Amino acid sequence: MKNSFERNRFKAIGLLVMVAGIVCFYFVTWCLYGEFTAKNWIQLACFAGVLMILYVCLLSYFSRILSEVENVSQTMENVIDNNVQLVSEEYREGSVGMLYTRLCQMVGVLQESRNKELKEKIFLRDIISDISHQLKTPLASLNVFVDLLMDDRVTEPEKQKQILSEASNQLSRMEWMVLTMLKLARIEADAIQFEKKKGELLPILRQAGDSVRYLFADRKQELFIECKETATICCDGEWLTEALINLLKNASNYSEEGKRVWLTVEDTSAFCRIYVKDEGMGIDEAELPNIFKRFYRVHQEVNPNSVGIGLSLSKSIVEGMGGSLKVRSEPGNYTWFILTFVKW
């Protein structure tokens, strides 16, 4: 963005100074010699020439500085109006160089803030869309159940009890899904601060196991916990327990009756690794990259009441505490979920 205001003002001031200098030179010479000889005219011409050369040099230098400032201004305009990516340059000396350096830093901060805001908007939109989409089916089912009971289209007490039981299941499913989605949203939005403390790992594993014993008992499955009492881990115990509960429920859901599930630990000076192993149906290699996505289910026919966000929540919890969650599986034989926490 070029503007001639400063240039014109510099030219006017420069010409005024030059004329004033020539007039002063003339009057000083007149006062000293009382007359103006040919020699004095030559001196005056030389003095005017020097002033002109100095004026041109200063104007050229001033114009170059203004051009650099105008380039910085044009760059700012392109960034603001056209969202042009700012090209970083090597640091330069001088005020203009410092101005451009500060501009690069400011634009970097603004672009990072803009990208973060955009990600948060997309995340909020996706969360709302996911929740509304997942609530449609249970809400529709509840409406059907209510209509059947209110219109007295079901008169048999046994069938009424069955409908109420199914309605209760749908309500429980909705409650669990909404609460889980809110937890997931808070974790991914960095709204939860994990209180990581170093402590014994075995009590955490036992608490997670006790929370799903009823599920394993109903399916005649066995859960084994293999962990040394000296094993330690730095984590938020409550959140790690919830992550393990989700993984254990997943192992139970995708294993047949009578199968076994293990919680085993590999504890070294460098890391602590927890394995959740099952003897279930396994996962095809092509499906592995997708299993931690929200609402993704590998086997739709298994546990139709499952929503498909337990694994996503577990992964967010583990990674939020600085760990990693990986999966290893062989179709028809086993699935391993591996939680790794580095100790240093």
N, C-alpha and C positions, 0 to 999 in steps of 0.2 A: 504494500500500500504506500504509494508515493504521495508526498505532500510538499508543495513548493514554498510553504509559509516560512520555514526556517531559512531556506536558501535565499529567498528574496530579502528577508530581513538582514541576513549576513551581508548580502551584496550591498544593500543600502547603507548599512553601518560602515562597511569597508570603504565604499566610495566617499562617504562623508568624512571619514578619518583621513583618507588620502588627500582630498581637497583641502581639508583643514591643515594638514601637514605642509602642503605646497604653499598655501597662503601664509602660514607662520614663517616658513623659510624665506618667502619674499619680503615680508615685513622686517624680519631680523636682519636680512642682508641690507635692506634700505636704511635701517637705523644705523648699522655699522659703517656703511660706506657713503651714505647720503645720496647715492645715485646707483643706477643699475647698468652695469657695463655688459659687454658681450660675454666676458668671462663669467659674470654672474648668471647670465641667461643659460650658459652651458651647464653651470653647476646646478641651477634649478631644474634643467631638463634631466640631468643625471639623477638628481634626487627623486624626481617624479618617476623616472624609469625604475629605480630601486623600489619605490613604494608600489609601483604597478606589479613588478615581479613578486614582491612579498605578498601582495594582495591575491595574485593568481595562485601562488603556492598554498596560502592559507585556505583559499576557497576550495582548491582541489582536495586538500586534506579533510576539510570540514565536510565536503560532499561525500567523500569516501566513508567517513564515520556515519553520516546520515544514511547512506545506502545500506550499511550493515544493520543499523537500527531498523530501517524499513524492511529489510529481509526478515529480521526477527519478528517484526509486527505482522508481516505477511504470513509467516509460519504460524503464528498464533491464530490468525484469522482462519487459516486452512484447518487447523486442529479443531477450532471451535465450531465453524460452520460446516465443514465437510468431513469431520472426524478422520482427518488424514493422520497416518501414523508418523510420529515425529522421528526423524532420522538423527540418531545421536552422533555427535562429532567429538573429536579429541578436544581436550581442554585447551582454551586459548587464553593468552594474557590480555590484560586490559579490562576496562569496564564493560565493553560489549561482549567480550568472551565470558565474563562472569554473569552477565545478563542472560546469555544463551544457556549457560550451564544451569542457572537457577530455573530457567524456563523448562529445560529438559526434566529437571527434578520435579517441578510442579506438575507438568503434564503427566509424568509417570505416576505420581500420586493420584491425580484426578482420574486417569484411565483405570488404575487399579480399583479405585473406589467405584467407578462406573461399572466395571466388570463384576465386582462383588455385588453391587445392587441388582444388576441384571440377573446374576445367578440366583440371588435370593428370590427375585420375582418369579423366575422360572421354577425354582424349587417349590415355592408356595403354590403356584398354579398347578404343578404336577401333584402335590400332596392333596389339594382340594379335589382335583379331578379323580385321583385314585380313590379317595374316601367316598366321594359321591357315587362313583361307579360301583364300588363294592357294596354300598348300602342299598342299591336298587333291588337286588334279588331278595335279601331278607325282609326288606320293607314291603315288597310286593307279596311275599308269602304271609307276613303278618296281616296285611289288609284282607287277604283271602280268608285267613282263619277267623278274623273278627267278623267279617261278613257272614260266614257260615254260622257262627254262633248267634249273632244278632238276629238273623232272619229265621232262626229255628229250623235250618235245613238239616241240621244234625241233631237228632233227638235221643239217640242211644247214649247213655252215660259213659259207656266204655270208649266210644269214638270221640265224645267230647273231651274226655280225659286225655286221649291220645293227641287230639288237636292242641290242647293246652300245653301238653308236654313238648310238642314240636315247636310251639310258639315260644316257650321258655328257652329251648335250645337256640332258636334264632336270635332271641334277645341277648343271650349269653355270648353268642358269636359276635354280634354287633358291638357289644360292650368291650369284648377282648380286642376286637379289631381296631376300634377307635382309640382305646388306651394305648395299644401297641403302636399305632400310627403316630400318635402324639409323642410317645417316647422317641420313636425313630426320627421324627421331625426335629425335636429338641436336640437330639444328639448331632444330627447332620447340620443343624444351624449353629452349633457350638454354644448352645444355651445351657448345657449341662457341664459342670466342672467335676470331673472324676476325682474323688479323694483317694489317691493311691497311697497305700501304706504297705510296708514290708511285713509279712506275716506267714503263718503256716498255711500250707495249701490243703492239707487233708481235711480240715473242718469245712472248707468251702465245697470240696467234692462230696462230702457226706451230706451236707445240706441240700445240694442240688439233687443227689440221689434220693434222699428222703422225700423230696417234693414230687417225684414221679414214681414212687414205689407202687402207688395204687394203680397207675396205668400199666405198669409191667405185670402186676398181679392179675389184673383183668385179662391180660393176653397170655398169661402163663409164660412170661419171659423172665429171664434172669439178668440182673445187673451186677457186675463185679467192679469193685474199686481197687486198683493196685497203685498204691502211693506210699512212699516212705514217710514216716512221721517227721523226719528232719527236712523234708522238702519245703522250700520257702518260695514266695513269689511277691512281687511288688505290684499291687493292683487295687482296685476298688472292689472289695469282696462281694458286696451286694449285687453290683452290676455284673460281675463275672459269674456269680451264681445264676442270674437270670439268663445269661448267654448260654451257660451249660445246660440249663433246664430246656431251653428251646432246642438245642442240639440233641439232647436225650429224647425229647418227645418226637423229634424227626426220626431218630434211629428206631424208636418203638413203632411209629406209624408205618415205616417202610420195611419192617421185618415181620416175618410170619410168627404164628404162635409157637412157643417152645424155643425160640431162638435166644441167643445170648448177646449182651451188650457190655462193653468194657469201658471204664474210665481209667486210663493208665497214664503215668507221668514219667517223663525223662528229665531229670534234674541234674544240671552240670553247673560249673562255676561261671559259665558264659551265658547260659539261657535256661529257661524252664519251659518245657513243652508238654502240653496236655493232649492226649489222643482220645477221641470218642469213636469207638470202633463198633461195628455191628456186623451181623451175618445176613443182611437183608438182600433185596433184589438188585442193589447196585445202580449205578448211573452210567449211561452211555457217554463216551468221551466227547461227543458233539454237544452234549447238554451241559457239561461241566462249566463252561464260561458263563452260563445264564442262571445258575441255581441261586446266586445271591441277589438277583434282581427282585424288586418288590412284585409280589403277586404272581411270580413265576412258579409253576408246579410241573415237575417232570412227569409224574404219573397221576393223571386226573381222576382215575378210578379209585385211588387209595385215599381214604378219609375225605369224603366229599365236603365235610364241614371245614376243612382246612382252608385258610385264606392265602397262605403263601408269603408271609412276611416275617416269619420266625427266623429264618436263616439270614435275611437282610438285617434284621435287628441285631442278631448275634455278631455279625461281621462289623456293624457300626460300633457296637460296644467294645469289641476287642481292639479294633483299630483306634478308637477314641482313647484307649488307655495305652496306646503306643505299641500294641502287639500286632500280630498278623494271624489271619485265619485262612487256611488252605484246605483243599479237599483232594482225596485220592480214592478212586473207586474202580471196581471191576464188575461189570454187569453179571448178575446172578450169583455173586460170591460175597462181596463186602463193600462197605463205604467207610472211609476214615475221614474225620474232621480233625485237623491238626491246628492247635492254638499255640503260638510261640511268643514268649516274652523274653526279650533280651535283658540281662541283668546289669549291663553297664552302658 
